[in-house]
Amino acid sequence: MVKSGRKDIALIQAADNLDNEKARQREIDALSRAMDELKLKSALILTEDTEEEIRLRSKTILVQPAYKWLLSTAQP
């Protein structure tokens, strides 16, 4: 969980990959429950090489390779 002061602003989960359906569902379910609890509409799963967008009703989980996320958040 990423916070700004006392405010929850982001949930980030890390997983090697989401190839195994049982592991995939476990990761998504856990993140979805946390999103409900924290009243967040979006979250992120960092993986080795998977990239996709998972829509769950009014929630969105972005799946992105860790290296792309690191490059996009790097400061010059």
N, C-alpha and C positions, 0 to 999 in steps of 0.2 A: 504494500500500500504506500502510495506517495501522498504526502501531506503538505499543505501550505499553512503553517501555523496550526490551528486546530481543525482546519477544514480538510476533509478527505477529497483528493482531486483525481486519483488514478489508481487502478488495480493492475498489477503486472504479474503474470505467472510465467514461469520458465519450464519448458519441457524439451527433452532431446528431440522428440518428433511426435507426431500424432498418428502414426501409421497403424498402430494397434487400436482396434475399435473400442475395446474395453478401457484402455488407458485414455483414449480420446474423450470418451463419454465422462469418465471420472474427472478429467481436467475441466471440461466444459461445465459439468454440474456444479463442481466446487466453486468455480469462478462466478457462475450464474447466481448461486446462493449468496455469495459475498456481495455481488452487485445489488441484489435485492435488499440485503441488510443495510448497505451503505447508501442506497438510493442513487446508484450510478447507472447511467444509460450505456456506457461503453467501457471496455476493458481490453487488455492486450495479453496475448500469449506469445512469448519469445521462443523460437525453436532454432534448430540447426539450419534448416533449409526450406521449411514449409511456409507458404504464403497463401492466405485466403481470408475471406470475411465470413463470419458466422452470424446469421441473424436469428435471434430468439425473441419473438414477439416484438416488444419495444426496445430490446437490447441488442447491441452489436459487440461482437468479440472479434478484434482484428488479430490475425495470426501472422507473424512476421519473423523472418530470420533475424537473429540477434545482431548480426553484423550490419544489416540495413538500418535497424533501429539505432545502433550505436553511431553509425555515420550520420544519420539524420539529426541526432541530438548533440553531436560534437560541436563544441565552440571553437572558433578560430583562435 
